[in-house]
Amino acid sequence: MKDWHPTYLDPSPRRLRKHALAEEVRGLIGDVLMLDVEAASEEALAEAEVRIALLRKAFTDMPDIRAAGPHLTPVDNSLLERSPLSGLSNAMAAPLVLEFDGTTTRGHATYPAYFEGPPGLVHGGYVISAFDDLLGVAQAASGVAGFTGTLSVKLLAGTPLNRRIDYEGGVRSHEGRKVIAWGRSTLDGVVLAEAEGIFIEPRGGHPGKRLNEQLNAAP
């Protein structure tokens, strides 16, 4: 059965600009979060607010995909563009960069300050969510595209901010519409967390997989 791993498309110059815009917005999110607002002057705060509002107006006359939705565009429908964890075009993503090594899915991410939970560490909710993305892609090696049924994550150590965290995942078993996937995260070879997920393919197939196949088959 053929797998359906999402792929990073060779980005056009304009796509690269969108990625660069997302990266600038990531930096802006961190700047706003770390702003010492009580030490800043009212004038400086007001000027910053006006400048950001003006920047947003730069997008007013540019086309967007809100009406059609990202799932109906050949590139933006990809999880690797839109995901809140791994989307290169999503400024809220770290992002988690994924690679496919045979039947093993590998990845890495460096989490900035706005992912913080305990001091200096990534919020546990984001740690768990990253595994949902990782295992959701890793299940593709089975050829089945399923929805998350259950996800179990063991948090063995804190996941630090601003350090490269490495990931790997794969398929433990596959029977019918059910896939059991595994994953782990490490820092310098030390295991930080382990995960297992059960994914169930909807009857009739995953709508995202079906739409992706239709888009790829279009002339």
Backbone as ProteinMPNN parsed JSONL, in Angstrom:
{"seq_chain_A": "MKDWHPTYLDPSPRRLRKHALAEEVRGLIGDVLMLDVEAASEEALAEAEVRIALLRKAFTDMPDIRAAGPHLTPVDNSLLERSPLSGLSNAMAAPLVLEFDGTTTRGHATYPAYFEGPPGLVHGGYVISAFDDLLGVAQAASGVAGFTGTLSVKLLAGTPLNRRIDYEGGVRSHEGRKVIAWGRSTLDGVVLAEAEGIFIEPRGGHPGKRLNEQLNAAP", "coords_chain_A": {"N_chain_A": [[0.855, -1.198, 0.0], [0.608, 2.196, -0.885], [2.37, 4.88, 0.666], [1.444, 8.127, 2.098], [2.949, 10.358, 2.677], [3.175, 13.78, 3.531], [4.763, 16.345, 1.59], [7.529, 18.609, 1.336], [7.216, 21.12, -0.873], [9.119, 22.406, -3.621], [9.841, 25.611, -2.955], [8.422, 28.528, -4.418], [9.75, 31.79, -5.358], [7.941, 33.672, -4.308], [6.614, 32.148, -2.399], [8.708, 31.692, -0.64], [8.987, 34.271, 0.296], [6.63, 34.461, 1.749], [7.15, 32.614, 3.774], [9.27, 33.994, 4.959], [7.915, 36.252, 5.867], [6.289, 35.046, 7.801], [8.27, 34.263, 9.601], [9.238, 36.75, 10.454], [6.952, 37.659, 11.783], [6.86, 35.782, 13.833], [9.09, 36.63, 15.288], [8.128, 39.139, 16.037], [5.985, 38.441, 17.686], [7.403, 37.369, 19.858], [8.788, 39.689, 20.629], [6.712, 41.387, 21.503], [5.723, 39.838, 23.607], [7.888, 39.849, 25.404], [8.126, 42.489, 26.033], [8.822, 45.105, 28.242], [6.478, 46.556, 29.561], [5.79, 48.357, 31.59], [8.041, 49.845, 31.908], [8.287, 51.143, 29.549], [7.615, 54.099, 27.569], [4.511, 55.934, 27.271], [4.265, 57.192, 24.813], [6.035, 55.752, 23.124], [4.838, 53.231, 23.172], [2.352, 53.797, 22.005], [3.189, 54.602, 19.461], [4.329, 52.227, 18.514], [2.054, 50.621, 18.398], [0.564, 51.915, 16.402], [2.287, 51.601, 14.219], [2.287, 48.828, 13.858], [-0.392, 48.457, 13.219], [-0.443, 49.791, 10.773], [1.239, 48.144, 9.306], [-0.38, 45.877, 9.109], [-2.323, 46.877, 7.423], [-1.033, 46.776, 5.045], [-1.66, 44.378, 3.954], [-4.244, 44.57, 3.143], [-5.165, 44.954, 0.458], [-4.149, 42.754, -0.803], [-4.511, 39.501, -2.266], [-6.166, 36.75, -0.597], [-6.676, 33.524, 1.03], [-8.945, 33.066, 2.419], [-11.655, 32.922, 1.627], [-11.901, 30.688, -0.142], [-10.542, 28.85, 1.377], [-7.739, 27.177, 2.885], [-7.532, 24.478, 2.234], [-8.231, 24.137, -0.37], [-6.244, 24.997, -1.995], [-3.314, 24.344, -3.884], [-0.809, 24.338, -2.522], [-1.026, 25.544, 0.053], [-2.767, 23.823, 1.297], [-1.283, 21.872, 2.432], [-0.192, 20.195, 5.369], [2.325, 20.855, 6.181], [2.552, 23.482, 5.595], [0.427, 24.837, 6.868], [-0.026, 23.891, 9.465], [-0.413, 24.348, 13.043], [1.785, 23.563, 14.457], [3.811, 22.629, 12.733], [3.735, 24.212, 10.477], [5.189, 26.035, 7.928], [4.281, 28.424, 6.935], [2.813, 29.349, 8.981], [2.784, 31.579, 11.466], [2.514, 31.049, 14.151], [3.669, 28.664, 14.594], [6.529, 26.659, 15.62], [8.831, 26.438, 13.658], [7.96, 22.867, 13.717], [10.044, 20.891, 12.005], [9.85, 18.385, 9.627], [11.122, 15.236, 8.453], [11.51, 12.477, 6.204], [12.561, 9.294, 6.548], [12.746, 6.577, 5.082], [10.739, 4.263, 6.646], [10.663, 5.673, 8.948], [9.85, 8.666, 10.592], [11.409, 11.709, 11.03], [12.267, 14.625, 12.929], [12.701, 18.089, 13.942], [12.748, 20.824, 16.249], [12.929, 24.153, 17.501], [11.958, 25.821, 20.246], [10.648, 28.992, 20.836], [10.301, 31.74, 23.246], [7.537, 32.197, 23.554], [6.337, 29.758, 23.785], [6.53, 28.974, 26.34], [5.994, 27.279, 29.466], [6.448, 26.08, 32.44], [9.174, 27.81, 34.078], [11.628, 28.469, 31.698], [11.032, 26.222, 30.229], [9.227, 24.313, 27.733], [5.715, 24.591, 27.45], [3.641, 22.012, 28.68], [1.368, 21.314, 27.193], [2.016, 22.034, 24.576], [4.158, 20.336, 24.153], [2.864, 17.874, 24.077], [1.102, 18.329, 21.927], [2.882, 18.545, 19.796], [3.604, 15.906, 19.408], [1.224, 14.886, 18.446], [1.166, 15.987, 15.889], [3.581, 14.888, 14.872], [3.207, 12.027, 15.085], [0.87, 11.836, 13.653], [1.752, 12.334, 11.095], [3.709, 10.351, 10.893], [2.214, 8.004, 10.816], [1.62, 7.765, 8.19], [3.36, 6.078, 6.889], [2.168, 3.638, 6.901], [0.337, 3.676, 4.913], [-2.219, 4.32, 5.476], [-4.515, 6.895, 6.252], [-5.423, 8.339, 9.067], [-7.585, 9.628, 11.714], [-6.759, 11.079, 14.901], [-7.221, 8.871, 17.492], [-6.602, 8.013, 20.167], [-4.085, 9.448, 22.258], [-1.174, 9.006, 23.941], [1.175, 10.314, 26.102], [4.3, 10.238, 27.647], [5.91, 12.267, 29.824], [9.075, 12.616, 30.426], [11.158, 14.271, 31.092], [11.813, 17.805, 31.381], [11.186, 19.915, 28.544], [13.381, 21.987, 27.115], [13.38, 25.529, 26.326], [14.514, 27.268, 23.38], [16.441, 25.465, 22.521], [17.584, 22.959, 20.281], [15.314, 20.455, 19.692], [15.046, 17.066, 19.046], [13.154, 14.744, 17.101], [11.607, 11.552, 16.538], [9.631, 9.094, 14.878], [7.318, 6.402, 14.173], [5.578, 3.553, 12.731], [3.981, 1.246, 14.76], [2.158, -0.859, 14.601], [-0.32, -2.081, 12.27], [-3.55, -2.552, 11.369], [-6.196, -3.18, 9.387], [-8.302, -0.443, 9.518], [-6.987, 0.739, 11.573], [-4.16, 2.234, 13.023], [-1.262, 2.022, 14.942], [0.978, 4.205, 16.241], [4.291, 5.308, 17.142], [6.462, 7.515, 19.033], [9.232, 9.672, 19.916], [11.005, 12.207, 21.753], [14.112, 13.932, 21.923], [17.002, 15.386, 23.503], [20.194, 16.142, 22.804], [20.633, 13.388, 22.725], [19.375, 12.469, 25.028], [16.378, 11.148, 26.215], [13.392, 12.923, 26.252], [10.621, 12.761, 26.132], [8.071, 10.313, 25.453], [5.78, 8.803, 23.188], [2.63, 7.327, 22.251], [0.243, 6.643, 19.819], [-3.084, 6.028, 18.681], [-4.547, 5.76, 15.606], [-7.35, 6.182, 13.568], [-8.686, 5.351, 10.503], [-11.207, 7.059, 8.753], [-14.335, 5.679, 7.658], [-14.555, 5.24, 4.236], [-12.352, 6.752, 3.816], [-9.785, 9.235, 4.529], [-10.709, 12.613, 4.441], [-8.878, 14.688, 3.958], [-6.671, 13.406, 2.793], [-7.89, 12.454, 0.483], [-8.619, 14.839, -0.788], [-6.102, 15.933, -1.183], [-5.011, 14.106, -2.999], [-6.681, 14.589, -5.174], [-6.024, 17.246, -5.786], [-3.338, 16.939, -6.497], [-3.614, 15.406, -8.74], [-4.76, 17.076, -10.509], [-4.586, 18.857, -13.639]], "CA_chain_A": [[0.0, 0.0, 0.0], [1.444, 3.386, -1.011], [2.219, 5.837, 1.766], [0.95, 9.431, 1.648], [3.679, 11.398, 3.398], [3.185, 15.134, 2.953], [6.103, 16.689, 1.121], [7.879, 20.015, 1.176], [7.344, 21.454, -2.28], [10.165, 23.367, -3.92], [9.09, 26.862, -2.836], [8.62, 29.603, -5.379], [10.252, 33.001, -4.692], [6.872, 34.296, -3.521], [6.386, 31.289, -1.233], [9.805, 31.982, 0.281], [8.667, 35.538, 0.953], [5.592, 34.198, 2.764], [7.852, 32.014, 4.903], [10.033, 35.053, 5.615], [6.943, 37.054, 6.604], [5.914, 34.285, 9.001], [9.398, 34.311, 10.536], [9.243, 38.083, 11.051], [5.841, 37.737, 12.737], [7.302, 35.029, 15.02], [9.938, 37.525, 16.069], [7.289, 40.19, 16.605], [5.253, 37.849, 18.815], [8.335, 37.315, 20.979], [9.091, 41.051, 21.079], [5.57, 41.878, 22.277], [5.652, 39.067, 24.844], [8.97, 40.212, 26.307], [8.141, 43.93, 26.24], [8.681, 45.602, 29.616], [5.511, 47.598, 29.27], [5.773, 49.371, 32.643], [9.226, 50.691, 31.756], [8.19, 51.85, 28.27], [6.825, 55.331, 27.615], [3.221, 55.887, 26.594], [4.467, 57.609, 23.424], [6.654, 54.648, 22.387], [3.842, 52.171, 23.04], [1.358, 54.245, 21.036], [3.814, 54.576, 18.14], [4.462, 50.82, 18.109], [0.72, 50.125, 18.041], [0.212, 52.5, 15.107], [3.124, 50.992, 13.175], [1.802, 47.474, 13.597], [-1.668, 48.597, 12.502], [-0.12, 50.152, 9.39], [1.761, 46.942, 8.665], [-1.508, 45.01, 8.775], [-3.018, 47.46, 6.28], [-0.308, 46.405, 3.824], [-2.264, 43.151, 3.443], [-5.658, 44.813, 2.83], [-5.472, 44.801, -0.96], [-3.535, 41.551, -1.358], [-5.453, 38.359, -2.244], [-5.948, 35.758, 0.447], [-7.346, 32.247, 0.786], [-10.004, 32.88, 3.406], [-12.937, 32.553, 1.009], [-11.852, 29.297, -0.616], [-9.985, 27.998, 2.422], [-6.427, 26.646, 2.501], [-7.598, 23.1, 1.747], [-8.522, 24.129, -1.798], [-5.1, 25.533, -2.729], [-2.373, 23.23, -4.063], [0.316, 24.364, -1.588], [-1.436, 25.879, 1.418], [-3.517, 22.732, 1.912], [-0.343, 20.963, 3.084], [0.044, 20.322, 6.803], [3.645, 21.446, 6.372], [2.414, 24.929, 5.432], [-0.614, 25.471, 7.679], [-0.146, 23.331, 10.81], [0.009, 25.217, 14.142], [3.051, 23.083, 15.013], [4.834, 22.416, 11.714], [3.462, 25.008, 9.287], [6.186, 27.051, 7.603], [3.574, 29.681, 6.706], [2.042, 29.665, 10.192], [3.672, 32.309, 12.382], [2.372, 30.515, 15.503], [4.417, 27.408, 14.668], [7.938, 26.823, 15.996], [8.011, 25.26, 13.368], [8.492, 21.516, 13.776], [10.441, 20.504, 10.653], [9.771, 16.93, 9.533], [11.825, 14.573, 7.357], [11.059, 11.099, 6.07], [13.703, 8.402, 6.356], [12.141, 5.258, 4.946], [9.515, 4.131, 7.441], [10.806, 6.499, 10.149], [9.696, 10.1, 10.437], [12.29, 12.45, 11.929], [11.979, 16.049, 12.952], [13.375, 18.902, 14.951], [12.13, 22.123, 16.496], [13.489, 25.001, 18.545], [10.784, 26.54, 20.729], [10.934, 30.301, 21.425], [9.766, 32.044, 24.577], [6.074, 32.186, 23.677], [5.889, 28.393, 24.059], [6.94, 28.661, 27.711], [5.087, 26.913, 30.539], [7.333, 26.278, 33.579], [10.302, 28.675, 33.714], [12.671, 27.921, 30.848], [10.605, 24.968, 29.597], [8.053, 24.344, 26.859], [4.443, 24.219, 28.078], [3.341, 20.606, 28.446], [0.372, 21.167, 26.137], [2.708, 22.079, 23.286], [4.943, 19.1, 24.046], [1.928, 16.825, 23.662], [0.591, 18.65, 20.598], [3.91, 18.237, 18.794], [3.53, 14.466, 19.118], [0.052, 14.642, 17.608], [1.621, 16.279, 14.533], [4.611, 13.917, 14.485], [2.629, 10.701, 14.893], [-0.112, 11.94, 12.589], [2.49, 12.195, 9.844], [4.415, 9.067, 10.895], [1.284, 6.922, 10.457], [1.531, 7.695, 6.735], [4.167, 4.96, 6.401], [1.29, 2.472, 6.795], [-0.548, 3.836, 3.773], [-3.538, 4.698, 5.982], [-4.628, 8.251, 6.788], [-6.438, 8.272, 10.105], [-7.739, 10.673, 12.72], [-6.277, 10.694, 16.218], [-8.195, 8.242, 18.38], [-6.041, 8.268, 21.494], [-2.682, 9.855, 22.258], [-0.597, 8.87, 25.278], [2.519, 10.893, 26.126], [5.031, 10.201, 28.909], [6.844, 13.384, 29.933], [10.154, 12.079, 31.258], [11.993, 15.398, 31.519], [11.36, 19.051, 30.794], [11.656, 20.26, 27.203], [13.851, 23.365, 27.248], [13.23, 26.524, 25.281], [15.696, 27.765, 22.664], [17.376, 24.379, 22.233], [17.058, 22.069, 19.245], [14.729, 19.205, 20.164], [14.942, 16.118, 17.941], [12.008, 13.841, 17.163], [11.487, 10.446, 15.59], [8.396, 8.339, 15.064], [7.056, 5.377, 13.166], [4.377, 2.72, 12.888], [4.183, 0.037, 15.565], [1.331, -1.907, 14.015], [-1.35, -1.594, 11.356], [-4.546, -3.587, 11.099], [-7.42, -2.579, 8.858], [-8.335, 1.022, 9.566], [-6.322, 1.199, 12.795], [-2.7, 2.314, 13.014], [-0.637, 2.417, 16.203], [2.246, 4.873, 15.949], [5.126, 5.633, 18.299], [7.354, 8.643, 18.827], [10.025, 10.131, 21.064], [11.772, 13.439, 21.579], [15.395, 13.86, 22.62], [17.909, 16.531, 23.515], [21.565, 15.628, 22.918], [20.582, 11.954, 22.956], [18.603, 12.154, 26.238], [14.946, 11.096, 25.904], [12.576, 13.857, 27.029], [9.224, 12.307, 26.158], [7.715, 9.198, 24.579], [4.359, 8.863, 22.863], [1.982, 6.301, 21.44], [-1.062, 7.117, 19.373], [-3.93, 5.165, 17.863], [-5.191, 6.54, 14.556], [-8.417, 5.42, 12.909], [-9.074, 5.898, 9.207], [-12.661, 7.124, 8.615], [-14.919, 4.86, 6.594], [-14.552, 6.044, 3.019], [-11.061, 7.407, 3.662], [-9.557, 10.542, 5.127], [-11.037, 13.652, 3.454], [-7.689, 15.446, 3.609], [-5.896, 12.598, 1.852], [-8.639, 12.393, -0.77], [-8.508, 16.148, -1.418], [-4.718, 16.087, -1.622], [-4.851, 13.304, -4.218], [-7.382, 15.296, -6.249], [-5.246, 18.42, -6.165], [-2.112, 16.504, -7.164], [-3.979, 14.828, -10.033], [-5.283, 18.134, -11.388], [-3.607, 19.275, -14.658]], "C_chain_A": [[0.89, 1.247, 0.0], [1.227, 4.335, 0.156], [1.78, 7.197, 1.207], [1.648, 10.549, 2.412], [3.489, 12.761, 2.737], [4.616, 15.49, 2.577], [6.29, 18.2, 1.104], [8.074, 20.274, -0.312], [8.482, 22.454, -2.463], [9.524, 24.749, -3.932], [9.444, 27.858, -3.935], [9.214, 30.812, -4.641], [9.185, 33.678, -3.834], [6.546, 33.473, -2.278], [7.478, 31.528, -0.189], [9.57, 33.308, 1.005], [7.596, 35.342, 2.026], [6.219, 33.552, 3.993], [8.64, 33.067, 5.684], [9.106, 35.968, 6.418], [6.536, 36.355, 7.893], [7.02, 34.343, 10.05], [9.493, 35.684, 11.215], [8.134, 38.227, 12.088], [6.17, 36.931, 13.994], [8.165, 35.906, 15.919], [9.14, 38.619, 16.75], [6.494, 39.679, 17.804], [6.148, 37.802, 20.048], [8.658, 38.691, 21.519], [7.963, 41.609, 21.94], [5.492, 41.156, 23.624], [6.671, 39.553, 25.866], [9.071, 41.717, 26.569], [7.945, 44.282, 27.717], [7.767, 46.818, 29.557], [5.502, 48.691, 30.331], [6.968, 50.311, 32.542], [9.189, 51.5, 30.47], [7.341, 53.103, 28.425], [5.509, 55.138, 26.882], [3.375, 56.22, 25.111], [5.042, 56.465, 22.588], [5.665, 53.515, 22.163], [2.806, 52.541, 21.983], [1.925, 54.197, 19.622], [3.94, 53.145, 17.624], [3.124, 50.26, 17.67], [0.297, 50.646, 16.67], [1.002, 51.842, 13.986], [2.662, 49.573, 12.845], [0.481, 47.517, 12.844], [-1.423, 48.939, 11.035], [0.434, 48.953, 8.63], [0.628, 46.005, 8.256], [-2.267, 45.554, 7.57], [-2.333, 47.128, 4.971], [-0.911, 45.164, 3.176], [-3.689, 43.367, 2.93], [-6.0, 44.503, 1.382], [-4.821, 43.582, -1.589], [-4.518, 40.384, -1.277], [-5.14, 37.417, -1.097], [-6.787, 34.523, 0.163], [-8.498, 32.008, 1.754], [-11.293, 32.372, 2.777], [-12.948, 31.084, 0.59], [-11.395, 28.348, 0.487], [-8.676, 27.37, 1.966], [-6.483, 25.249, 1.908], [-7.857, 23.018, 0.242], [-7.394, 24.771, -2.611], [-4.021, 24.463, -2.775], [-1.241, 23.186, -3.044], [-0.155, 24.561, -0.153], [-2.261, 24.788, 2.08], [-2.595, 21.799, 2.693], [-0.216, 21.25, 4.578], [1.349, 21.056, 7.061], [3.653, 22.942, 6.114], [1.51, 25.545, 6.49], [-0.667, 25.01, 9.133], [0.297, 24.326, 11.886], [1.294, 24.76, 14.808], [4.147, 23.032, 13.961], [4.647, 23.267, 10.466], [4.488, 26.102, 9.048], [5.544, 28.411, 7.357], [2.755, 30.119, 7.917], [2.972, 30.298, 11.219], [3.557, 31.814, 13.818], [3.141, 29.214, 15.679], [5.873, 27.667, 15.01], [8.865, 27.097, 14.802], [8.75, 23.945, 13.613], [8.767, 21.071, 12.347], [10.545, 18.99, 10.586], [10.512, 16.418, 8.301], [11.425, 13.11, 7.356], [12.222, 10.217, 5.662], [13.176, 6.974, 6.285], [10.835, 5.196, 5.715], [9.57, 4.954, 8.727], [10.637, 7.967, 9.789], [10.581, 10.787, 11.471], [11.95, 13.928, 11.866], [12.818, 16.773, 13.977], [12.646, 20.235, 15.079], [12.911, 22.837, 17.586], [12.376, 25.934, 18.993], [11.179, 27.87, 21.361], [10.127, 30.554, 22.688], [8.257, 31.942, 24.667], [5.495, 30.787, 23.77], [6.117, 28.02, 25.534], [5.771, 28.304, 28.623], [5.84, 27.133, 31.841], [8.54, 27.116, 33.155], [11.366, 27.945, 32.895], [12.281, 26.682, 30.066], [9.368, 25.179, 28.723], [6.82, 23.894, 27.647], [4.097, 22.777, 27.702], [2.32, 20.382, 27.344], [0.995, 21.198, 24.756], [3.559, 20.832, 23.074], [4.057, 17.976, 23.514], [1.43, 17.07, 22.239], [1.6, 18.332, 19.503], [3.892, 16.759, 18.428], [2.303, 14.137, 18.276], [0.393, 14.917, 16.144], [2.594, 15.211, 14.043], [4.01, 12.552, 14.175], [1.584, 10.711, 13.79], [0.533, 11.836, 11.216], [3.16, 10.832, 9.766], [3.504, 7.908, 10.49], [1.189, 6.735, 8.951], [2.326, 6.528, 6.167], [3.33, 3.705, 6.242], [0.435, 2.513, 5.543], [-1.949, 4.253, 4.162], [-3.477, 6.122, 6.507], [-5.762, 8.272, 7.797], [-6.503, 9.511, 10.967], [-7.196, 10.153, 14.05], [-7.419, 10.1, 17.035], [-7.792, 8.466, 19.824], [-4.576, 8.65, 21.322], [-2.181, 9.824, 23.685], [0.847, 9.362, 25.232], [3.092, 10.795, 27.54], [6.058, 11.321, 28.899], [7.925, 12.985, 30.934], [11.071, 13.164, 31.788], [11.451, 16.654, 30.857], [11.961, 19.269, 29.419], [12.092, 21.72, 27.217], [13.534, 24.252, 26.05], [14.576, 26.785, 24.61], [16.803, 26.732, 22.501], [16.759, 23.497, 21.167], [16.598, 20.759, 19.881], [14.552, 18.297, 18.952], [13.802, 15.135, 18.184], [12.202, 12.68, 16.193], [10.22, 9.674, 15.913], [8.21, 7.34, 13.948], [5.792, 4.609, 13.487], [4.731, 1.477, 13.683], [3.377, -1.131, 15.009], [0.234, -1.274, 13.179], [-2.289, -2.75, 11.055], [-5.825, -2.926, 10.643], [-7.34, -1.072, 8.854], [-7.602, 1.59, 10.771], [-4.814, 1.138, 12.654], [-2.238, 2.735, 14.408], [0.747, 2.957, 15.879], [2.976, 5.205, 17.243], [5.991, 6.854, 17.981], [8.148, 8.943, 20.079], [10.713, 11.441, 20.717], [13.029, 13.344, 22.426], [16.11, 15.203, 22.56], [19.305, 15.997, 23.776], [21.571, 14.151, 23.306], [19.807, 11.525, 24.183], [17.117, 12.213, 25.9], [14.172, 12.019, 26.843], [11.142, 13.381, 27.181], [9.041, 11.175, 25.169], [6.211, 9.229, 24.358], [3.913, 7.64, 22.087], [0.606, 6.808, 21.074], [-1.78, 6.066, 18.557], [-4.692, 6.054, 16.889], [-6.172, 5.647, 13.797], [-8.783, 6.106, 11.592], [-10.596, 5.927, 9.116], [-13.135, 6.184, 7.511], [-15.053, 5.738, 5.341], [-13.272, 6.816, 2.817], [-11.001, 8.79, 4.288], [-9.853, 11.635, 4.097], [-9.827, 14.473, 3.035], [-6.827, 14.71, 2.607], [-6.57, 12.594, 0.485], [-8.509, 13.725, -1.528], [-7.103, 16.373, -1.952], [-4.465, 15.308, -2.912], [-5.518, 13.984, -5.406], [-6.593, 16.503, -6.734], [-3.992, 18.032, -6.935], [-2.401, 15.936, -8.55], [-4.461, 15.878, -11.029], [-4.202, 18.563, -12.379], [-3.03, 20.638, -14.341]], "O_chain_A": [[1.822, 1.342, 0.798], [0.1, 4.577, 0.588], [1.749, 7.393, -0.008], [1.033, 11.558, 2.755], [3.625, 12.884, 1.519], [5.567, 14.992, 3.18], [5.347, 18.961, 0.888], [8.98, 19.721, -0.936], [8.771, 23.25, -1.569], [8.736, 25.045, -4.831], [10.603, 28.005, -4.322], [9.182, 30.847, -3.411], [9.487, 34.196, -2.76], [6.236, 34.031, -1.226], [7.198, 31.561, 1.009], [9.911, 33.453, 2.179], [7.642, 35.975, 3.081], [5.868, 33.893, 5.123], [8.676, 33.04, 6.914], [9.457, 36.409, 7.513], [6.447, 36.983, 8.948], [6.745, 34.459, 11.244], [9.791, 35.771, 12.406], [8.333, 38.834, 13.14], [5.808, 37.336, 15.099], [7.999, 35.927, 17.138], [9.423, 38.991, 17.889], [6.344, 40.377, 18.806], [5.718, 38.148, 21.149], [8.791, 38.863, 22.73], [8.211, 42.225, 22.976], [5.229, 41.777, 24.654], [6.364, 39.66, 27.053], [9.993, 42.169, 27.249], [7.006, 43.807, 28.356], [8.227, 47.959, 29.51], [5.232, 49.848, 30.009], [6.919, 51.44, 33.031], [9.967, 52.44, 30.307], [6.466, 53.174, 29.288], [5.396, 54.296, 25.991], [2.716, 55.625, 24.259], [4.589, 56.23, 21.467], [5.647, 52.904, 21.094], [2.425, 51.707, 21.162], [1.23, 53.799, 18.688], [3.693, 52.877, 16.448], [3.047, 49.514, 16.694], [-0.264, 49.901, 15.868], [0.454, 51.557, 12.922], [2.651, 49.174, 11.681], [0.251, 46.715, 11.938], [-2.119, 48.434, 10.154], [0.134, 48.766, 7.451], [0.671, 45.407, 7.181], [-2.801, 44.778, 6.777], [-2.952, 47.184, 3.908], [-0.702, 44.918, 1.988], [-4.282, 42.458, 2.349], [-7.012, 43.86, 1.107], [-4.928, 43.39, -2.801], [-5.281, 40.29, -0.316], [-3.99, 37.299, -0.675], [-7.522, 34.475, -0.824], [-8.973, 30.881, 1.895], [-11.951, 31.49, 3.33], [-13.87, 30.336, 0.917], [-11.807, 27.189, 0.53], [-8.516, 27.063, 0.785], [-5.587, 24.861, 1.159], [-7.718, 21.95, -0.354], [-7.575, 25.058, -3.794], [-3.832, 23.742, -1.795], [-0.753, 22.102, -2.725], [0.264, 23.837, 0.75], [-2.445, 24.811, 3.297], [-3.062, 21.021, 3.524], [-0.141, 22.406, 4.994], [1.471, 21.793, 8.04], [4.651, 23.609, 6.384], [1.778, 26.648, 6.966], [-1.294, 25.674, 9.959], [1.26, 25.065, 11.686], [1.847, 25.482, 15.638], [5.298, 23.357, 14.255], [5.349, 23.053, 9.478], [4.641, 27.001, 9.875], [6.189, 29.443, 7.549], [2.082, 31.149, 7.875], [3.843, 29.629, 11.775], [4.421, 32.127, 14.637], [3.253, 28.71, 16.797], [6.402, 28.744, 14.736], [9.688, 28.001, 14.948], [9.977, 23.904, 13.705], [7.837, 20.891, 11.561], [11.245, 18.377, 11.391], [10.533, 17.064, 7.254], [11.044, 12.565, 8.392], [12.793, 10.369, 4.582], [13.158, 6.254, 7.283], [9.925, 5.987, 5.466], [8.623, 4.932, 9.513], [11.206, 8.45, 8.81], [10.506, 10.474, 12.659], [11.412, 14.415, 10.872], [13.542, 16.167, 14.767], [12.011, 20.706, 14.135], [13.481, 22.208, 18.477], [11.898, 26.751, 18.206], [11.956, 27.892, 22.315], [9.369, 29.697, 23.142], [7.728, 31.635, 25.735], [4.275, 30.635, 23.829], [5.915, 26.869, 25.92], [4.709, 28.924, 28.572], [5.881, 28.264, 32.326], [8.89, 27.126, 31.975], [11.928, 26.941, 33.333], [13.096, 26.139, 29.319], [8.575, 26.094, 28.945], [6.88, 22.934, 28.415], [4.244, 22.375, 26.548], [2.386, 19.379, 26.632], [0.561, 20.475, 23.86], [3.671, 20.33, 21.955], [4.45, 17.228, 22.619], [1.343, 16.139, 21.438], [1.225, 17.901, 18.413], [4.134, 16.397, 17.276], [2.339, 13.204, 17.474], [-0.033, 14.178, 15.257], [2.45, 14.691, 12.936], [4.276, 11.983, 13.116], [1.422, 9.724, 13.072], [-0.07, 11.311, 10.28], [3.186, 10.215, 8.701], [3.966, 6.938, 9.89], [0.739, 5.692, 8.475], [2.01, 6.034, 5.085], [3.73, 2.791, 5.522], [-0.135, 1.496, 5.149], [-2.785, 4.512, 3.297], [-2.494, 6.513, 7.137], [-6.934, 8.227, 7.421], [-5.594, 10.342, 10.955], [-7.176, 8.947, 14.297], [-8.449, 10.741, 17.243], [-8.547, 9.039, 20.61], [-3.916, 8.234, 20.371], [-2.702, 10.534, 24.546], [1.646, 8.889, 24.424], [2.457, 11.214, 28.507], [6.968, 11.331, 28.071], [7.705, 13.017, 32.145], [11.698, 12.988, 32.833], [10.71, 16.572, 29.877], [13.093, 18.866, 29.151], [11.246, 22.608, 27.321], [13.435, 23.784, 24.915], [15.634, 26.554, 25.195], [17.973, 27.089, 22.358], [15.543, 23.304, 21.147], [17.378, 20.051, 20.519], [13.975, 18.707, 17.945], [13.524, 14.748, 19.319], [12.871, 12.809, 15.168], [9.79, 9.606, 17.065], [8.862, 7.42, 12.906], [5.038, 4.966, 14.391], [5.656, 0.743, 13.334], [3.864, -2.26, 14.957], [-0.102, -0.101, 13.344], [-1.873, -3.792, 10.55], [-6.468, -2.201, 11.402], [-6.432, -0.487, 8.264], [-7.597, 2.804, 10.97], [-4.256, 0.128, 12.224], [-2.762, 3.69, 14.981], [1.584, 2.254, 15.312], [2.362, 5.362, 18.298], [6.221, 7.182, 16.817], [7.781, 8.519, 21.174], [10.967, 11.743, 19.551], [13.021, 12.755, 23.507], [15.853, 16.032, 21.688], [19.575, 15.457, 24.849], [22.398, 13.712, 24.105], [19.591, 10.329, 24.377], [16.643, 13.212, 25.359], [14.278, 11.914, 28.065], [10.521, 13.572, 28.227], [9.758, 11.082, 24.173], [5.456, 9.636, 25.241], [4.69, 7.007, 21.372], [-0.115, 7.34, 21.918], [-1.153, 5.301, 17.825], [-5.393, 6.981, 17.294], [-5.858, 4.512, 13.438], [-9.143, 7.283, 11.568], [-11.232, 4.907, 9.379], [-12.413, 5.93, 6.547], [-15.599, 6.84, 5.397], [-13.093, 7.466, 1.787], [-12.025, 9.426, 4.54], [-9.309, 11.598, 2.993], [-9.745, 14.91, 1.888], [-6.306, 15.316, 1.67], [-5.905, 12.716, -0.544], [-8.315, 13.742, -2.744], [-6.924, 16.93, -3.035], [-3.782, 15.797, -3.811], [-4.987, 13.963, -6.517], [-6.5, 16.757, -7.935], [-3.618, 18.696, -7.901], [-1.543, 15.974, -9.433], [-4.56, 15.617, -12.227], [-3.027, 18.631, -12.015], [-2.194, 21.144, -15.088]]}, "name": "protein", "num_of_chains": 1, "seq": "MKDWHPTYLDPSPRRLRKHALAEEVRGLIGDVLMLDVEAASEEALAEAEVRIALLRKAFTDMPDIRAAGPHLTPVDNSLLERSPLSGLSNAMAAPLVLEFDGTTTRGHATYPAYFEGPPGLVHGGYVISAFDDLLGVAQAASGVAGFTGTLSVKLLAGTPLNRRIDYEGGVRSHEGRKVIAWGRSTLDGVVLAEAEGIFIEPRGGHPGKRLNEQLNAAP"}
